[in-house]
Amino acid sequence: MEKVFVAKKVATKLYATEAALDAAMTEAAELIGEMVKARAELGLSAVVGDQAQAKIVEAIAALGEARTAVVAAHADLDEVRRRIGVRTKGLGFLDKPAAQATETVDLREVG
């Protein structure tokens, strides 16, 4: 099999891993928000669910560390790509999947 096709399969999995980590971080952050709103809506003390919320915050931190590691691996894989002589297309490592390349993120006002 040609190197470019093999590299593209790796790149596809890399992008999927990056997207999965981003999605997990987003979901976990939204979970924290829902937990805070639920506590307020039910008129519960700040201590209710505090330990669970702290564990979710720890999970978000771990996801952040995982994302940093994957981004570092992305850079390492880009170096491997250059060493084995696979050319890039556009600005990234081969072409990013269309869904990822055109995806937009909605920002919400906090406050």
N, C-alpha and C positions, 0 to 999 in steps of 0.2 A: 504494500500500500504506500502511496506517496506521502512524504513527510507532511505536506500541507494538510492533507485530509486527517491524518492522525492528530496533528496540532489543533485542527479545528474542533475535533471531538473533545480534546482536553479543554480548549477555550470555552466550549459550550457548557461543560460541567463547571468550570470555574465561574462563569457568569451566573449560572444557576445557583451555585453555592453563595455567591455574594448577594444575590437577590433574596435567597432564603434567609440569610442572616439579617438583612435589612427588614424583611417582612416580620421576622420574629421580634426584632427590636421594636418595631412599630406596634405590633400587637401587645407586647408586654407594657409598653408605655401607655397605650390606650387602656389596658387593664388597670394600671395604677389610677388613671383618671376616673374610670368607672367606680373603682373601689372608694375613692375619695368622695365622689358624688353620692354614691349609695349611702355611705356613712352619714353625710350631711342630710340627705333626704329622709333618712330614718331617725335623725336627731340623736345619733349615737356619739358617745365620747370619743375623743381622738385616740384613746388607748385600745378601742375595739378594732381588731384587725391589724394593729400596728406591727405585730411580729410577721404576719403574712405579707404585709406590704413591704417590710424590710427584706424579706426573702425574695420578693419579685424585683426589688431594686438590686439586690445581689445578682440575680439572674441577668438583669439588663447589663450590669457591669461585666459579667462573664461573656455575654454576647458581644459586647464592645471589644473585649480582648480577643475574642475569636475573629471578629471582623478585621481587627488590626493585623492579626496573623495571616488571614486570607489575603488581605491587601499586600502584605509583604511577600507572600507566596506568589502573588500575581506578578510582582516586580521580578522575582527570581525566575519565574517561568518565561517572562519576556526576555530575560537574558539567555535562557536555554534556547528559546526560539531563534534569537540572533545567532547563537553559536552553531546551531544545526542548519542555518541557512534558509530559514523560512521567512519570506518577506511579509510585510504587513500590508493591509489594505486600509486606506483612510488614515485615521489618527490612532486607532486602537490596534489591539492584537487581533488580526483578522477582522471580520465584521461582527459587531455585537448583534445579538438576536434582535429582530425588528421590534418586538414588544418592549424590550428593555431600552432600545435606542430612542423610542418615541414616547416612552412612559413619562407622565408628568406627576408631580406630587402636589396635592392640595395642602396648603398651609391653613391652619386654623388660628384664629385669634384667641389668645389665652388671657384670662383676666376677669 
